Amino acid sequence: MEKDRKKSNDVSFDSKTDDIVIANSDTNQPAKVDGDSTPVRQPLSDRPSHEEHVTLSKKLSLFLMLTLRSLGVVFGDIGTSPLYVVNTIFVIAPSESQCIGAISLIIWNLIVVVSVKYAIFILMADNQGEGGTFALCGLLTGERSRLGQKAKKVVIVVSIVAASLIIGDGCLTPAVSVLSAIEGLALNAPRLAKYTAPITIVIVFLLFMAQRWGTAKIGIAFGPVMIVWFLVIFMIGVWRVSAKPVILRAFNPWEALHYLIREKKSGFYQIGGVFLSATGLEAMYADMGHFGKWPIRFAWVAVVFPAVLLNYLGQGALLIVHPEYFTNPFYHAVPPWAHWPMVALSTVATIIASQAIISGSFSLVSQAVAMGFCVPMNIIHTSKTMIGQIYVPSINYILMILTIIVTVGFRTSARITNAYGVTVCSVMVITTVLFICVLKWTWQKSIWFILPFILFLVIDLYTWAALSIKIPTGGWVAILIAVFFSVLGFCWYYGQLRLRHFLHHTSQTTLLNDLPMRLGLNMQRQKSIFINTDDSLPQTNTLDEQHEQFVLYSSSDSDNDEHEQPIKRSQSRIALVQNVPIISKSNKDGALITMNNIEQNALPVSVTPGIGCFITHDNKRTPHVFENFIQLMHSIPQVIIFLKIQYARIPVVSIQQRLLVKLYGESVYHITARFGYSENDKNLYDDVLILARNLYQIPISDDEMKVTFFISNQTVNVSTKGWKSWIRRWPLYLYSVLKALYPGEAINIQLPLENTVYIGTLSEL
């Protein structure tokens, strides 16, 4: 906690407003906390007014740094596609017109699909600065959406499928990228061909092991390498184009259209190879939360697009002169003296290329957890300046194992390319459809604004039809992986939906304001006393002014009840808050009796000594674990604490902003403990309860063993009643297994095992 007391400025990039935000963490003004779910990520736009928003022009160095890092993370996949795209298109030596037509298809694919569709329009659809399929899902299922409830459920299921397809693609991208580079070794040294797969496995293993360092460190290490890569392939392209300028006819869109008409069936099949030039698009969109939309756009327009464009033109110019080089035009375009340095650079670049889809998978899983579409996996924030830079160990190791299996099974990049692209194109179709829905039902755009996007959908469907022929020859592998993750995501979402429905209709909870009455404790009201002992704060004369100074959350917070007020921090014992009932009654001598006098018709409970801390997800009602405890033990602890964990969209929350405390009765507290996204492994006793005692005089013992933590251990029992039960039985069976592995309580917290009690909850679904 000592480091929290130090004054520090946290710099972050708001990818929603494209501003750099400098937050002074040593302040008494909190960030707003929304909702009753946990963990809750607070929007940057909801930060307090004391934060200073600086435009990009005033923080050019940070903008350029984010751009550099995006080159090392986002554009590795699409930037290294020249390694294998052209030789995938041609199976025999091409003629001059075929070279020009194929390169024209690649150029206009980059212009229309990447530059216009994604860089300009799709990146506009961010949800609190995050991108990817779940960002579109959030926009379509949010309050602004005009979709019906059934339509929103369909959107959720489709989004889960799309995210699973991206993760399935994440198992293929590292394998095909690294294999394609290592295969360059065999070009001049055929004896090394048998070692390409083992070398690839070693590199893939090291790549995934490096993920724990975080995308910030990886990006700053990979960024300069990618700048060298793009500069080299740009110069190679210029050199080859200058030798055969006729290839510049590929800029004419008629050449691309005429090529498809002339080649007929073979041209249709070659669309699959052309599409590989745009792989990495979905990763670019999913990685938007890591860097922001404008650094990504600037990196594409200023660096990536010119480099890959000229290199494709250079390969086309080479094939016009030497059509026999169609098997590997990329390495043949390199001067002979630079072959081995280029192999080394390509190997490093393709390793970096795998980073885009890996980071994108982390972002998708993080959003899925926050939206309740995935089991609550451990998510580690690796940066204190960008909330989107995360590391998910479980997904990292799953992807690593699957990638190694794919490498061992296919062994060559040519075989993997048969499986590669089907999942990406499927996601592109879903993204286009969801984006059109966002335009129509969330942003309420006119039909004339939406119609041009139908053209993008037609292009995506045509491309998907061309790629679908790859499914029997290897595409089924990526689809099988995607189906596996889709089933897991759907079962978790459906199970959580049924569980909430069951708890809503069968489980009893109590409003915290009504808790003393339910327990049968006599109540009387006492006026609150506000004591200002902090000389650094101005003295005020009115209750309202004091409330504004001491309150720890915004008065506009929708979670606050009109009868609930926070207790005020003081160096002395704080009296109860105005209009909150005191659990007490007077005896014949006029002395107060607290939590011992229970009315005859009330719930028969006894008071036991000690402190009971119940983990909750609600601001207003008692948690289910508390209700189960009363039913089982018929008693209540002497001091009751309901503890809720929330997460703000700032890296570190200072101790002055950490806690929000409400008092109900004399010994019933509700504590909301907020942590920054980079604060991992929190100790609830030291970081929350002891801090609450020091700041608010809450009666917490110095002996940790006198505090008992109560956590719900939910068990799901699948019902077999009803003739339709088999339809919903299989996903609930899988959900019950996942629920046993991931109970859904707060993650990244430390609880002492010796005084933590898990109370079982049986849910009949």
Rosetta blueprint (number, residue, H / E / L):
1 M L
2 E H
3 K H
4 D H
5 R H
6 K L
7 K L
8 S L
9 N E
10 D E
11 V E
12 S E
13 F E
14 D E
15 S L
16 K L
17 T L
18 D L
19 D E
20 I E
21 V E
22 I E
23 A E
24 N E
25 S L
26 D L
27 T L
28 N L
29 Q L
30 P L
31 A L
32 K L
33 V L
34 D L
35 G L
36 D L
37 S L
38 T L
39 P L
40 V L
41 R E
42 Q L
43 P L
44 L H
45 S H
46 D H
47 R L
48 P L
49 S L
50 H L
51 E L
52 E E
53 H E
54 V E
55 T L
56 L L
57 S L
58 K L
59 K L
60 L H
61 S H
62 L H
63 F H
64 L H
65 M H
66 L H
67 T H
68 L H
69 R H
70 S H
71 L H
72 G H
73 V H
74 V L
75 F L
76 G H
77 D H
78 I H
79 G H
80 T L
81 S H
82 P H
83 L H
84 Y L
85 V H
86 V H
87 N H
88 T H
89 I H
90 F L
91 V L
92 I L
93 A L
94 P L
95 S L
96 E H
97 S H
98 Q H
99 C H
100 I H
101 G H
102 A H
103 I H
104 S H
105 L H
106 I H
107 I H
108 W H
109 N H
110 L H
111 I H
112 V H
113 V H
114 V H
115 S H
116 V H
117 K H
118 Y H
119 A H
120 I H
121 F H
122 I H
123 L H
124 M H
125 A L
126 D L
127 N E
128 Q L
129 G L
130 E E
131 G L
132 G L
133 T H
134 F H
135 A H
136 L H
137 C H
138 G H
139 L H
140 L H
141 T H
142 G L
143 E L
144 R L
145 S L
146 R L
147 L L
148 G L
149 Q H
150 K H
151 A H
152 K H
153 K H
154 V H
155 V H
156 I H
157 V H
158 V H
159 S H
160 I H
161 V H
162 A H
163 A H
164 S H
165 L H
166 I H
167 I H
168 G H
169 D H
170 G H
171 C H
172 L H
173 T H
174 P H
175 A H
176 V H
177 S H
178 V H
179 L H
180 S H
181 A H
182 I H
183 E L
184 G L
185 L H
186 A H
187 L H
188 N H
189 A L
190 P H
191 R H
192 L H
193 A H
194 K H
195 Y H
196 T H
197 A H
198 P H
199 I H
200 T H
201 I H
202 V H
203 I H
204 V H
205 F H
206 L H
207 L H
208 F H
209 M H
210 A H
211 Q H
212 R H
213 W H
214 G L
215 T H
216 A H
217 K H
218 I H
219 G H
220 I H
221 A H
222 F H
223 G H
224 P H
225 V H
226 M H
227 I H
228 V H
229 W H
230 F H
231 L H
232 V H
233 I H
234 F H
235 M H
236 I H
237 G H
238 V H
239 W H
240 R H
241 V H
242 S H
243 A H
244 K L
245 P H
246 V H
247 I H
248 L H
249 R H
250 A H
251 F H
252 N L
253 P H
254 W H
255 E H
256 A H
257 L H
258 H H
259 Y H
260 L H
261 I H
262 R H
263 E H
264 K L
265 K H
266 S H
267 G H
268 F H
269 Y H
270 Q H
271 I H
272 G H
273 G H
274 V H
275 F H
276 L H
277 S H
278 A H
279 T L
280 G L
281 L H
282 E H
283 A H
284 M H
285 Y H
286 A H
287 D L
288 M H
289 G H
290 H H
291 F H
292 G L
293 K H
294 W H
295 P H
296 I H
297 R H
298 F H
299 A H
300 W H
301 V H
302 A H
303 V H
304 V H
305 F H
306 P H
307 A H
308 V H
309 L H
310 L H
311 N H
312 Y H
313 L H
314 G H
315 Q H
316 G H
317 A H
318 L H
319 L H
320 I H
321 V H
322 H L
323 P H
324 E H
325 Y H
326 F H
327 T H
328 N L
329 P H
330 F H
331 Y H
332 H H
333 A L
334 V L
335 P L
336 P H
337 W H
338 A H
339 H H
340 W H
341 P H
342 M H
343 V H
344 A H
345 L H
346 S H
347 T H
348 V H
349 A H
350 T H
351 I H
352 I H
353 A H
354 S H
355 Q H
356 A H
357 I H
358 I H
359 S H
360 G H
361 S H
362 F H
363 S H
364 L H
365 V H
366 S H
367 Q H
368 A H
369 V H
370 A H
371 M H
372 G L
373 F L
374 C L
375 V L
376 P L
377 M L
378 N L
379 I L
380 I E
381 H E
382 T L
383 S L
384 K L
385 T L
386 M L
387 I L
388 G L
389 Q L
390 I E
391 Y E
392 V L
393 P H
394 S H
395 I H
396 N H
397 Y H
398 I H
399 L H
400 M H
401 I H
402 L H
403 T H
404 I H
405 I H
406 V H
407 T H
408 V H
409 G H
410 F H
411 R L
412 T L
413 S H
414 A H
415 R H
416 I H
417 T H
418 N H
419 A H
420 Y L
421 G L
422 V H
423 T H
424 V H
425 C H
426 S H
427 V H
428 M H
429 V H
430 I H
431 T H
432 T H
433 V H
434 L H
435 F H
436 I H
437 C H
438 V H
439 L H
440 K H
441 W H
442 T H
443 W L
444 Q L
445 K L
446 S L
447 I H
448 W H
449 F H
450 I H
451 L H
452 P H
453 F H
454 I H
455 L H
456 F H
457 L H
458 V H
459 I H
460 D H
461 L H
462 Y H
463 T H
464 W H
465 A H
466 A H
467 L H
468 S H
469 I H
470 K H
471 I H
472 P H
473 T H
474 G H
475 G H
476 W H
477 V H
478 A H
479 I H
480 L H
481 I H
482 A H
483 V H
484 F H
485 F H
486 S H
487 V H
488 L H
489 G H
490 F H
491 C H
492 W H
493 Y H
494 Y H
495 G H
496 Q H
497 L H
498 R H
499 L H
500 R H
501 H H
502 F H
503 L H
504 H H
505 H H
506 T H
507 S L
508 Q L
509 T L
510 T L
511 L E
512 L H
513 N H
514 D H
515 L H
516 P H
517 M H
518 R H
519 L L
520 G L
521 L E
522 N L
523 M E
524 Q E
525 R L
526 Q L
527 K L
528 S L
529 I L
530 F L
531 I L
532 N L
533 T L
534 D L
535 D L
536 S L
537 L L
538 P L
539 Q L
540 T L
541 N L
542 T L
543 L H
544 D H
545 E H
546 Q H
547 H H
548 E H
549 Q H
550 F H
551 V L
552 L L
553 Y L
554 S L
555 S L
556 S L
557 D L
558 S L
559 D L
560 N L
561 D L
562 E L
563 H L
564 E L
565 Q L
566 P E
567 I L
568 K L
569 R L
570 S L
571 Q L
572 S L
573 R L
574 I L
575 A L
576 L L
577 V L
578 Q L
579 N L
580 V L
581 P L
582 I E
583 I E
584 S E
585 K E
586 S E
587 N L
588 K L
589 D L
590 G L
591 A L
592 L E
593 I E
594 T E
595 M L
596 N L
597 N L
598 I E
599 E L
600 Q L
601 N L
602 A L
603 L L
604 P L
605 V L
606 S E
607 V E
608 T E
609 P E
610 G E
611 I E
612 G E
613 C E
614 F E
615 I E
616 T E
617 H L
618 D L
619 N L
620 K L
621 R E
622 T L
623 P L
624 H H
625 V H
626 F H
627 E H
628 N H
629 F H
630 I H
631 Q H
632 L H
633 M H
634 H L
635 S E
636 I E
637 P E
638 Q E
639 V E
640 I E
641 I E
642 F E
643 L E
644 K E
645 I E
646 Q E
647 Y E
648 A E
649 R L
650 I L
651 P L
652 V L
653 V L
654 S L
655 I H
656 Q H
657 Q H
658 R H
659 L E
660 L E
661 V E
662 K E
663 L E
664 Y E
665 G L
666 E L
667 S L
668 V E
669 Y E
670 H E
671 I E
672 T E
673 A E
674 R E
675 F E
676 G E
677 Y L
678 S L
679 E L
680 N L
681 D L
682 K E
683 N E
684 L H
685 Y H
686 D H
687 D H
688 V H
689 L H
690 I H
691 L H
692 A H
693 R H
694 N H
695 L H
696 Y H
697 Q L
698 I L
699 P L
700 I L
701 S L
702 D L
703 D L
704 E H
705 M H
706 K H
707 V E
708 T E
709 F E
710 F E
711 I E
712 S E
713 N E
714 Q E
715 T E
716 V E
717 N E
718 V L
719 S L
720 T L
721 K L
722 G L
723 W L
724 K L
725 S H
726 W H
727 I H
728 R H
729 R H
730 W H
731 P H
732 L H
733 Y H
734 L H
735 Y H
736 S H
737 V H
738 L H
739 K H
740 A H
741 L H
742 Y L
743 P L
744 G L
745 E L
746 A L
747 I L
748 N L
749 I E
750 Q E
751 L L
752 P L
753 L H
754 E H
755 N H
756 T E
757 V E
758 Y E
759 I E
760 G E
761 T E
762 L E
763 S E
764 E E
765 L L
